[in-house]
């Protein structure tokens, strides 16, 4: 989108403030709310300063020692948020607001190499250079509670009231009862330009899964970022708090963040994972890719499970994988192969929880898959 188009949209839609930000290391949408005029001025002058601490702390905003960026060693210096204007969108649940996703650069113009969006873009560029166009989608589970930020703290995060009682997995009836909240999130996401395919009740009280439509890898990660942030804002309007924690309670199933992926020809015409002449329709490219994801799983696990809480989800019999396995249509495996039709043939990385940073999760999967292709691995 050109800046002139954005300026016209701001004027026509009465936008007063723009949410300018990007993903920190935990996949949290962080940045600033800028007045529309200031946003346009900053776009013309090269971007917006942002303290690099967003790449130097954990999910609880506790500083991590010894880092080359985002630490006392750097003096918590400014980096520059550079809006990707193609991500600009009006926020439908906040009538006078818009939002944009940024890349990050140092003040001398060098990209901030550790920025999750930059990490993913580098891996995507490697894939494109090898003749593969990645397509990905996130499938994120969430628990919803009839609480607010104050009640959460007053209760010490214990004894929270779920949006709806009972397990009721895949229950159409019980999902319909929550339509005022979950349906509102769906409608607002679609209006926000985050393509929702559908959603369902999952195996837990107040637990839902939202399926996002596939896109190129960077766009799909943008969608996951905006969905997580937006769902919290929309739910708050209903007196509801979502959590994407991997394991809210040791006694119940955790929340998954399954990552779907396939490789296509550069012209976007052929799914390279599909081969009608191969057993079960799965091409050798897909076998090598899946083998690479599995082979690199130990080294890249931190990308899929970034928090201490992430590892509490890996419990046998709880819908989370506990070993390095793959299988056709097997939801107990780390990698599930979904052969289906040629256009839908893909693999699903079932290792991540819903706390995954989608940029880093997709980057790790793609890097592992490319490793498998380069080494000719098999599974």
N, C-alpha and C positions, 0 to 999 in steps of 0.2 A: 504494500500500500504506500502511495506517495504521501509526503507530508501535507501537501495541499489538500488531498482527499481527507486526511485526518482533521485538518483545520476546519474544513467544511462540515464534517460529521460532528465535531465538537460544537460548532455553532448551531447546527440544525437540531441536535439532541439536547441542547442546554447543559452540556457537560461542564461542571465547575471544578472537578478535581480528578486527577489521574493517579492511579496506583502504579507506581514505577518500581519494579523490583525483579528479582529472579530467585533461583534456588540456592539455598545455602548447602552445606555438606550433608544435611539431613533431609533435604528436599522440602524445606519450609520456605514458603514464598515470603521473602523479606525485602524491604525497601522503604520507600517514602510515599506519602500522599502529597502530590504537588498540585497547586492551582493550575488550571488549564493553560493560562498564559505563560506561566513559568515553564511548564512542560514543553510548549512549542518553542520557547526561546532556547531551552536547553538542547532540544533536538537540533536546532540550527547551529549551536555552538559546540557540539561534540559530545554532549552527555552530561551526567550528573554525578557529583562526588558521593561516595559511599565508604564508610569505614570498613577496612578489610577484616574486621573481627568476625564477620559472618562466615569466614572460612577458617576460623581459629577456635571455635568452641563446639561443644557437643549439644545434644538435643535439649539439655537443661541449662544451656548457656554458661556452662563451666569451661573456663579456658583450658586449652590443651597446650602443654609446654613443648618447647623445642621446634615449633613449626617455622618454616621459612616465610609464611604469609599469615597475617592475622594474629600476630603475637606481639609481646612487648619488645622483641628483637627488632620488629619493623616500626615500633612506635605507634602501632595501630594506624597505619597510614591510610590515606584515601586511595581508593581505586575508582575507576570511572564506570558507571552504569551506562551502557550503550543500548538504547531501546531497539529491539527488532520490530520495525514498524508493521511488518506483516502479522504480528500478534496483537496489534491494537484492537480493542473491542470495548463496546459499551457494557456496563454492568447492569443487567436488567432488574436486579433486586435492590439496587441503590440508584435511583433515577438520575442523579446528577453526577454520576461517577463513570469513569472508564478505567481500563487496565491495560498494561503492556508488560511483556516479558523481556528482560534485558540479558545481554552478554556483558562481560566485564573485561576491562583493560587497565593496565597500569598507566600512570600519567604520561609515560613516554610512548604510549600507543601499543605496547606489547600485550597480547591477550594474557589474561590471568589463567595460567595453565591448569590450575587445580579447580577452576570453576566447573561444576558438574556438566553444565551445558557444553562447555568447550571440550571436556573429556569425551562426551558422547559424539560430538561433531567430528573429532579426530578419528574415532573408530569408524564412523560412518564413511568418512572420506577414504579410509583404507579399504572398506568394502566396495565402494564405488570404483576405486582404482583397480580392484581385482575383478570387476565386471558384475558385481552383485548390488542390487538395490534392496536394502532392508525395509520390510514393513513390519510394524509392531503394534501391539495393543496391550493396555493394562486392564486387569480385572481385579478390582479392589474391594475387599470386604471391610465392613465398618460396623461398630457397635454404637447404638444411639441410646442416650439416657435422658430422662425427663429431669434434667438438672440445669444449673447455670454455673458460671465460674465461681461464684461465691459459695454455693451449696457444695460444690466439689471439695473446696478447701475446708469448709466447716465439717464435712463428713470424713475428712482425711482420705478421700477417694475410696472409701469402703461403704458397702451397703447402698450402692447407687440404684435408683429406680430405672429399670430398662424402659424403652419406648413402649414395648409390649411384652407381656409375660409369655412363658412357654417357648419350646424350641420351634415347632411349626415350620420346619425346613420345607421349602418349595410350596408352602400353602398359599394358594391364590386368595382364599378367603381372608387369611390373616394379613397378607400383604395389602389387600384392599382397605383394611381397617386403618392402616398407617398412611394411606394415600395423601392425607392432608399435609404430612411432613415430607415423606419420601417422594411423592409425586410432585410436590413443589420444587424439590431439589432437581428432579428430572427436567421439569419444564424450564427452570431457570438455566440449567446447564446447556440445554439445547439452544435457548435464546442467546446464551453466552458464547456460542460457537464451540462448545465442547460436546462432541457427538456421542450421545448415549444410545446404545442399542436396546437396552432393557435392564431389568433388575429383578431380584428375587429375594425372598426370605431365606436366610441361611440357618445353619445348625447352632443357634444360640439365641438367647433372649435379646430382643431388639437388634438383631444382627441381620444385615443386608449385604448383598453383593451388587455392585454397579458395574456393568460391562460397557467399556468405551470402545468405539469403532476404531479399526486399524488406520494407521497413517504412516508417513515416513517416520523414522525413529525419533528425530528431534521434536517433530510436531506431536507425536504420541506422548512423549515425556512432558511437553508443555501442557497437554490436556490433563495428564495426571496431576501435575503441579496445581493447575487452576481448579481442578475438581476438588482436590483435598481442601484447599483454602476456601473455595466458594461454598462447599458443603457446610463448613463450620459457620460461615456467616449466615447462610440461609436458615440452617437449623436453629440458630440462636433466635431468629424471629419467631420461632414456635416454642421457645423455652426448652430447647433440646440441645444437648452437647454430643457430638460424634467423637469417637476415638478410633484412630488407626493403629493403636498399639498392637504389636504382634500377639501379645498374651496378656489380656487384662486380668485374668483370674486363672490360677493354676488348676482349678477344678473344672474348667470348661475349655472348649476348643478355642484356638486362637484365630486371629484374622489374617488371611492370606493376601498376598499381592502377586498373583500369577501373571507372568509375562509371556505373551504370545508373540511368535516371531516366524518370519519366513523370508526367503531371499527370492527376488524376482530379477528378470532380465532388465537391463538398463532402460529399455524402451517401455517397461512396465507391462508387457504383453504376456509374459510367461512366468508362471510360478515354478521356480527351479527346484522346489522340493517335491514336485509332482511328476510322476512318470508312469503312465498307464501300463507300460510293458513290464514294470518291475513288480516284485511281490508286494501285495497290498498297496500298490500304487505309490510307493515311497522311493524317490530317486536316491541315487548314491550321494548326491550333494547333501541331502537331508541327513543321511546316515553319518557322513563325515562331520557335518555341523553338530549334530547331537552328541557325537563322540567327543568332539572338542569341548563342548559345554560341560560334559561329565568329567573329562580329564582335568580341566582347570578348576573344577568345583572347590577342591580344598584351598587352593591359593586365592580364589576370588570370593570365598564365602563371606568375607567382611563387606563386600559390595552388596550382597543379598541380605545379610543379617547384620546391620550396622550398630545395633545397640545391645546392651547386656540383656534386656528383655527379649530381644529377638530369639535368643537361644532357648528360652523357656517354651517356645512353641514347638520345638522338635521333640515330640513325645509320640511313641508308637501308638497307633490306633486312634490318633486325633486328627486325621486328615492332613497331616504334615509329613513330608518325607523324612526318613531318618537314615538313608543310605544312598550310595551313588548308583542309581538304577534308572532304567528307562523301560518303556513298554507302550504298545499300542493301546490307546484308550484305557490307560491304567492310572487311576487317581492316587495310588499309593506310591508311585515312582517319583523320583526327582524330576525326570523329564517325561512328559506324556506326549506321545505322538498322536496327532489328530489327522488321519489321512483324508477322510471325507472326499469331497469333490476336488478336482484339480485347483480350483480357485481358492478353496479354503484349507488346503493341505498346509499344516504348520506344526511347530512344536510348542509346547507350553512348559516353561520353566516354573515348576511348582515349589521351588525352594524359598523364594522371598516371602516375607510377611508383608502386611499392609503398611508397615513402617518403612518399606524400601524407598530409597531415593530413586525414582524411575529413570532419571538420567544415568545414574551409575549402574543400576540394575540392567538396563538395556545395553549399556556400554560393555559390561562384564560378559553378558551372554553373547553379544556380537563378537567380542574379542576372542572368547572361547571357541565359538563356532568357526571363525576365520582360522584360528590355530588348527582346528581339526581338519579343515579343508587344505591348508598349506602342508600339513604333515601326512595327509592321506589316512587319517584315523578311521576306524570302523567300529560300528556297534550293531 
